[in-house]
Amino acid sequence: MRRLITNFPLALGEEKLDLAKPLAHALGGKPSEYRSVTLERRSLDARHKGSIRFLAALSFETDRDLSEVELPPGAKLEAAPLHAEYTVAPLTAKPRVVIVGSGPAGTFCALRLLDYGVEPIVLERGPSMSERVQGISDLWKHGRLNAEANAQFGEGGAGTFSDGKLTTRIGHPATRYVIDTFVRYGASPRIAYLAKPHVGTDVIRKCSVLIRKEAEARGAVYRWKSPLADIEVKEGRVVAAVLGNGERIPCDALVLAPGHSARDTFEMLHRHGVAMRQKPFAMGVRVEHPQDLIDRSQYGPSKGHPSLPPADYRLTCNFGVNRAAYSFCMCPGGEVIQCTSEEGGVVVNGMSNAARDSGFANSGLVAKINPSDFGSDHLLAGMHFQRKWEQAAYRAAGETYGAPAMSVKDFLKGRASGHLPSTSFRPFAVGADLATCLPDFILEQLKGALPVFDQKIHGFASGQALLLAIESRTSSPIQLLRNEDGQSASHPGLYPCGEGAGFAGGITSAAVDGIRVAEWIAQKAGAPVFQAFEKQVRATELANEY
């Protein structure tokens, strides 16, 4: 019988051994009596700095009677569940599907449609990966922006130039499909069991290209530099995508997965009266420290153990109803990068390579923005709010694509920084007063939260800490409304999808939403409900991944 034991403790270093040995030590018998031991999940338990350990979920075969065995404290033993199969039968009647966006939502929607024999057309406003990398390199090295080839637009979407985290809290069964796909196309097999799976921006770029080439080999058509300019609506139904050059592409289903920065697309949808609503998001800064400072605080005397990865953190400080400052998308061993997609704006974000070896740690330090803060009832007021402060940051940086920056100490004291701490930021940091590029209520929350975070992580507000502005693209400022069958609440034939549509909050949840949309399209074309992916997830769960 195959069994699963969860919350099984492993000492540092023990994870590298034959895992049958610690099983036998804990449950009795010989290691040879525990066969086909598989590590299903592993997380780091650093609650007690002097006794840091791993907690694992192990599946295994054994003939031993374990009903009377005393388990390690907190551990649980049960029958191992079966992994879901992804295979489906091809559709007899194949709909014409156009997907807008080649990020994780669009990509995984395409992959799942191909499983059903549907060969979609994928429209991407930016270029393919090689040309996209050139555009981004020009921004990071020389401060020159290409508005269609940057960290937001181009093959792979925004997640391609991020930390490459696949962490998610959504609990949807299609998550395994996503993880397995990344492993199949070059990600480390470790992501299949790590509680905080991390691919790395250097690896995820390669995965994205390999996945796309496989999709093309199966019949998908990718079209680069092909922005969606309009939709054609007939008798209330979307029947075609219209490109910037006027080309019309008929479709039975138009999957809209453009990412959270496709502002011209949101404006076009608003002109058509597509159902949407304002959505809260978060905005603030990136905070950066030497990685060694974070390691010392988080690991204590265990710091430096070869089994320990660069330390991360998750911090929250509440200020009453609907007010909170918190860390977001923490990047151990990462770097801070310029991520704007519009002329005259500054946007920062964090990313890291697979090795996480930059020597720096960074995270978003953000405060919640509620629709009541937007200053208008206009459905796109949140987008306008973002743009206003991105442009203010551009001015604070001397009208360059550098990032306005202050040391944390100077920020808390309200004084200019005469000397900036070391930074990984590209292209360059500019000493500036961050009070000129953030609203007062966000400044107040950040100033209130930093001393609290310093109590939790010693040195968090020290002279080694740097703030860079602004972090404004944490999630979409709108949500497109859709019915239970995945179609727009106002425009049948249009399928809002992923983070830009307000239904995801990171790579994995966006990919899962793409899969869900593909399933809805397949069901409308006559496919039975795919039971393994049947679980429905609330939009609020999908949109708060980090």
N, C-alpha and C positions, 0 to 999 in steps of 0.2 A: 504494500500500500504506500502511495506517495503522501508524505506529510509536509506540513509547513509550520515552522516555528518562527514566531515574530518576537521582536524586542529581545533578541538573543545577544548578550553582551560579548564583545570581543575586545581584548586589550590591544593597545597600540602595538602594531607589529604582528599581532596574531592574524590579522586579515590576510597576510601574505602566505600563511601556512596552508597545508591540506586541511580544509574545513571539516573533514570527517573527524579530525583529532579533537578540536574543542567540543564538537557534538558528543563524542564518546565520553569525554571528560565530564561533561555536564549531565548527560542522560544515562550514562553507564554503558557497559559493553566495550567492544573493541572497535577501532576505527573502520575495520573491514566490514562491520555490520551496518555501516551507513554508506549507501551506494548512491551514485549519481547526485552528489550534493551540488546544488546550484544556488549561487548568491542572487536572491531576487531583489533585495533592497538593502542599502547601507546608509546610515546617517551618523553624523558625529554628535556625540553627547558631551558637550563641554560645560555642563552646568557646574561641575566641581573641578576647579582649575588644577587641583592636585591629583585628580584621578580621571583624566579625560579618557574616553573609550569610544568605541563604535557600538551602535545597536544595529543588528542585522536581521533580515528575514531570510531564512534558509529553507529550501525545499529539498527533500531527500527520500530515498526508498529504504525501508527497513522491514525486517520480519520480526523485530523485537516488539514485545508488548509494552507500550509506554503509558498505559492507562494509570498506573500507580506511581509513575516517576515524579519526583519533586523537581519542578522546573525552576530555573533561575528567577529571582524576583522580577515581576513585571512581564515575564515571557508568557506566550500563549501558544498552544499546540492545537492544530486542526488539520483536517484533510486539505491537501493542496488543491486550489481551484484550477480548472483547465483554462489555458489561454485561448482567447477567441480566434477563430479562423476568419480571414478576410475575404475569402473567395465568394464570388457571386456569379450568376449566369448573365451573359450579355443580353441586352434588351433587344427585342424584336423590332420595335419602332424606335429609332434613335433620333432624339430631338437635336436641333441645331443650337449649340450653346456657345456664347461668347463670354469670356471671362476678362474683366478689366482689372489688371494688376497681377504682377508675378511674384508678390510676396508670399508668405506662408499660407495665407488664406486662399489666394488664387491658385498657388501651386498644388496644394493638397486637394482642392476642389477638382482640379484637372486630373490628378492622379486617380482619384476615386471614380470620376466619370469614365476614365479609360478602363477601369476594372469592369464597368458595365458595357464597354464597347463603344462609348460615346467619344468622339474625337473633337475636342473643343478648340476654338481659336482663342489664344491668350494675347491680349493687347497690353503692351507696356509702354508708358510714355517715355521712359528713359532708355538708355542703350543696354546692350549685353554687357556681361561682367567685365571684360577686358577694357572696353572703352569707359565704362563707369569708374573703374579703378583709376584710370588716367585722370578723369575729371576731379575725383576726390583728392588725388595726390596733388593736383594743381592748387586746390583750395588750401590743403594743409601745409604745403611747402611755400606757396607764393601768395596766398590770400586772394586768389581769383576764383570767383564762384561761377559754375555752370549750373543754371537753374533747372536743367533737365538731367544732369548727371552728378548726383551728390549723395549724401548719406541717407536721403529720403527716397530718391527716385532712381530706378534702374533695376536690372535683374536681381531678383532675390528680395527686393523691398527693404524697408528700414532695418529689419532684424539682421540683415547681412552685415551691417556695420554697427553692431551692438556687442554686448557681452556674449551673445550666443547662448544665453541661458535657456534651458527648456523647463525650468521650474514652473509648476502650476499647482493651483489648489482646486481645480475644477472637478477632478475625480471622474471624468468621462472615460468610458472604456476605449474610445478611439485614440486616447493618449498613447496606448501601446502601439498602435498603427504608426503614429508619428515617430515615436522613438525608434521603432524597428526600421523605419524607412531611412532615417538619418544614419543609423549604424550600417545599413546595407550600402549606403553611398559614401562611406568614408569616415564617419564619426567614430570615436573610440567606443568599443563595446561597453566600457565602464558606464556610459550614460544610461544603459539599460537597468542598472541597479542603484545608481547613486540617488540619494534623496534630493540632491540639488544638482541635476545633470547640467553639464556645461560643455558646449561644443567648442567655443572659441571662434572669434571672427575670422581668423585665418583658415580654419577648417570648414566653417559653414559656407564660406564663399565657394570652396571647391565642391562641397556637397550640392550646393544650389545648381552649379553648372552641370554636374553629373546627373542630377535628378531631371533637369530640363532636357538634357540630351536623350535620356531614356524615354521621357514623355514624348519627345519628337519622334523617336524610333517607333513608338506605339501608335502614332497618328496625330498627336497634338500639333498645332501650328502656332508658333510664337512669332509675334510681330513687334519689333523694337521701334522706338521713336514714333509710336502710334498712339498719341493721347486721345482719349474720348472727349470729343468736343460737344456732342449733343446726343440725345436719344430721340428716336422717332416713335411717336405714339399714335396709334390708330384705334379708334373706338375705345379709348381709355386704357389700351394695352400697349406695352412696349414691344415693338416688332423689329427694331433695328438699332444698331449702334452706328453713330456717325462720327467719322474721324475729322481731324483738323483740316485735312485737304478736301473735305466734302464727300469722301468715299462712304458709301452706305453698306453695312454688313447685316443682312437679315438674320434674325435669330428667333428661336422659340423661347429661349431663356437668356437673359442678360444678367450675369453674375457681377455684382459691383463690389470689388474688393480692392479699392484704390489706396488704402492706407490712410493714416490720420492727417496727412499733410496735403492732400489733394484739394486745396481750397477752391480752385477754379471749378472743379467738379461739383463741390458742394453748392457753389453759386449757381451753376447750371441746373442742378436738381431743384434748387429752391425756386428758380424761375418757372419750372414745370409744375410746381406745386406738389412735389413728391413729399409724402408724409414724413415728418421728422419732428424732433423735439430737442430743446437744449439739454445738455448733459453736463454734470459736474466733472471737473478734472482737477489736476494739481499743478502748481507752478512754484518755482523757487530758484535754487542754485545747485551747482555741483560742489560738494565739499571733498577736498583731497588731503590725504595724509601720507606720510611714509608708511609702507606696508608693515615695517618692523614695529612701529608704534601700535598698530592694531593687533599684531601678533602677540606682543608683550601683554597687552591688556586682556585679550581673549583667552590666551593659552597659559599665562602665568609660567610656572616652572617647567611646563611641558613644551614651551616654545622651542622650536628647533628640532623637534623629533621628526625623523624622516617620513613618518606615516602621516604627518599633519599637512594639510594643504594651506595656502595663504588664508588667513582668517577672514571671515566676513562678519557682518552684524546686521541687525534689524532693530530699528529704534522708532519709538512713537511717543509723542507728548500731546495729550489732549487738552483743549482749552474750552471745553463746554460743548454744547450742541452744535454739530456740523462744523466744528473748528478743531483742526489738529495739524501738527507738523510731524513729518515722519521721513525716514530714509526710504529711498526708492531705487530699485534696480542697482544694488550694490555690486561693485566690480573689484574683487580682490586682484591684486597684481595687474591692474588695468591702466587705462589712460583716458584722459578727457579730450573730447574732440569737438570740432566745429561741425554742426549738423543743420545749418540753415538750408532752406530751399528757395528762399525769396531774396531778391536784391534788397539791400538796405536793412537787413535784419541779422541778429546774432542769436543762435540757438546752440546750447551745449548739451552733450550727452556723454555717456561712458561706454567704453568697450574694453575687451581684453582678448588676447590670443589664448590658444589652448593651454600654453605653458604658464600663463598668469605670472610672468616673471619680470614685470616692468619695475618693481620696487616701490610702486605707489598703490594706494587703495583709494577708491572714490565711490561716491554714491550721490544720487539726487537727494537734496535736502529741501523738501517741498511742503507746501501748505495747500489744503483743500480749497478749491475755488467753486463756490456754489452759483447756480444761475442768478441768484439775487445779487451777486457781485458784478455781473456782466455790465450793468448800467443800462440795459435795454431789454425789451421783450422780443426784439428781432430774433428769429430762429438761428441766425448765424452770429449773434452777438458774442458768443464765446470765442469764435474764430477771430473776430475783430479785436477782442480783448487781448488775445495772444499776440496778434500782429502789432498792436500798439506798443506793447512792452518789449517785444523783440526789436522794434525800431528804436526804442529808447536805449536799449543795450548797445545797439550799433553806434548811436551817437556818443554814448559813454565811452566806447572803445575808440573814439577819435574818428568815427566813420570809416572803420576798418572791420575786417572779419576776425580780428582778435577777440578776446573775451575780457570784459571788464572784471577786475579781480581785486579782492581785499583779503588780508589775513583775517582769521576769525577774531583774534584779539582786537584788531583795529575796528572791525565791524561792530563788535560789542561796545567799544568805547566811542564809536561815532567819529572816528578820526581817519584821515587819509593814511594809506600805507606808504611809508617811505621806502620800505624794502619788502618785496614779495617773497614768500617761501618758494622753494623749488617746486616745479610743476611739470607734468607730462603733457600739458595741453598743446594742441596743434591747431592753428599755426603759431600763436603767441598770446601771452597774457598782457593786459594793459592795466596798470594801476588806476583805479577809478572809485568813485563813491557809488556804492551799490544802491544807495537810497534814491538815485536818479533813474534806476531802471527796474524798480519793483514797487508795487502799490504798498501803501503804508500798512495795511492790515496783514500783508504777508511778512513785511519786515518785522512787525511786532511779534508775530508768531515764531519766526526764526530766532529772534533775539531771546525770546522766552524759552525756546527749546534747547538752544545750544548749551547753556549751563547744566540743564538736566541731563543731556547726553554726555557731558563731560564727567558727571558723577558715575555714569554707567560704564563709560570707556575712558579711562584716565588719559588725558592728553588730547581728547577730542576737540577741545577749545583752546589748545595751546598755540604757541607762536609758530609751530610747524604746520598748522592747519590753514588751508587756503580755500576761499570761496570764489567760484567763477560763475558769472551770470550770462544768459539766464536759461534755466531748464523749464521749457514751456510746452514741449510736445509729449507730455507724459501719456496722454490718451486723447481720443477724439473729443472735440467740444460739442458734438451732436450725436444723436442716435437716430438712424433711419428706422421707421416703424415697419414691422413685418408681421404677417399673420402666422398661424400655426403651421401652414404649409411652406413657410419660408419666403413667400412672395411679399413684395411691398404692400402695405396696407392701403395704398392709394393707386398703385400702378401695377397690375398683374403683369407677369412676364419679367419683372425686375426683382432680382434676388439680392438684397443687401447682405453683405458678408464681411466678417472679420473686424479688425480693430478700427478701421476708418468709418465703418458703419455703426460703430458703438457696441459691437457684440464680442469683443475680445480685449485682452490686455497684455499681450506678449506673443512670442513665437508659437508656443504650444497651443494656447487657447485659440489663436487665430487659425492655425492649421486645423484644429478640431472643428471650428465653425465652418471652414471650407468643406470638410468632409460631410458635415451635417447638411449643408446646402446641396452638395452633390447627391446625397441620399434623398432629399426632398424632390430634386429634379427627376431622379430615377423613379421614384414612386409615382410621380405624376405621369410618367411615361409607361407605367404599368408594372414596375418592379414591386415585389412584396416588401413589406417592412423588414429591414435587416435587423434581426433581433439583437445581435451582439452590440449594435450601436444605438439601440432604441432609447436609452436613457436621455431624457431632456434636461438641459441645464439652464437655470435662470440667467438672463442677460447680465444681472448684477454680479453673478459669480464669474462669468466669462470676462467681464470688463475690469476685474480687480485682481489680476494674476500675481502681481508683485506684493 
